[in-house]
């Protein structure tokens, strides 16, 4: 794991790296991002419907194959989800898009 990857672990996607508390917030629901350029980050999915989680996420990043592109993350079919706050599910890296 390089230095950039270590900085990302345990942080919430979209939070500024200078945020004094870049970690998860109480009462929020998160998906863990597995693999790819955003590996280890948490994605806040509070308020997402199950269908939205099933659709996955295309997340803006400078760390992927395309500068300013998107990293694509999808759930695995049949993988369980935990209701309520905290880590609810995992989204797995499936590629990059410009």
ChimeraX attribute file (.defattr): number of C-alpha atoms within 10 A of each C-alpha:
attribute: neighborCount
match mode: 1-to-1
recipient: residues
	/A:1	5
	/A:2	6
	/A:3	7
	/A:4	10
	/A:5	13
	/A:6	11
	/A:7	12
	/A:8	19
	/A:9	15
	/A:10	15
	/A:11	18
	/A:12	23
	/A:13	23
	/A:14	14
	/A:15	12
	/A:16	11
	/A:17	13
	/A:18	7
	/A:19	8
	/A:20	7
	/A:21	12
	/A:22	16
	/A:23	16
	/A:24	20
	/A:25	13
	/A:26	8
	/A:27	10
	/A:28	15
	/A:29	22
	/A:30	23
	/A:31	23
	/A:32	21
	/A:33	26
	/A:34	19
	/A:35	15
	/A:36	18
	/A:37	22
	/A:38	24
	/A:39	18
	/A:40	21
	/A:41	24
	/A:42	25
	/A:43	23
	/A:44	20
	/A:45	18
	/A:46	15
	/A:47	9
	/A:48	10
	/A:49	9
	/A:50	10
	/A:51	8
	/A:52	11
	/A:53	17
	/A:54	13
	/A:55	11
	/A:56	17
	/A:57	19
	/A:58	17
	/A:59	16
	/A:60	20
	/A:61	18
	/A:62	12
	/A:63	16
	/A:64	19
	/A:65	16
	/A:66	14
	/A:67	12
	/A:68	13
	/A:69	17
	/A:70	21
	/A:71	24
	/A:72	22
	/A:73	24
	/A:74	19
	/A:75	22
	/A:76	13
	/A:77	7
	/A:78	6
	/A:79	8
	/A:80	11
	/A:81	13
	/A:82	10
	/A:83	10
	/A:84	12
	/A:85	14
	/A:86	17
	/A:87	19
	/A:88	18
	/A:89	20
	/A:90	21
	/A:91	22
	/A:92	19
	/A:93	21
	/A:94	15
	/A:95	16
	/A:96	20
	/A:97	15
	/A:98	11
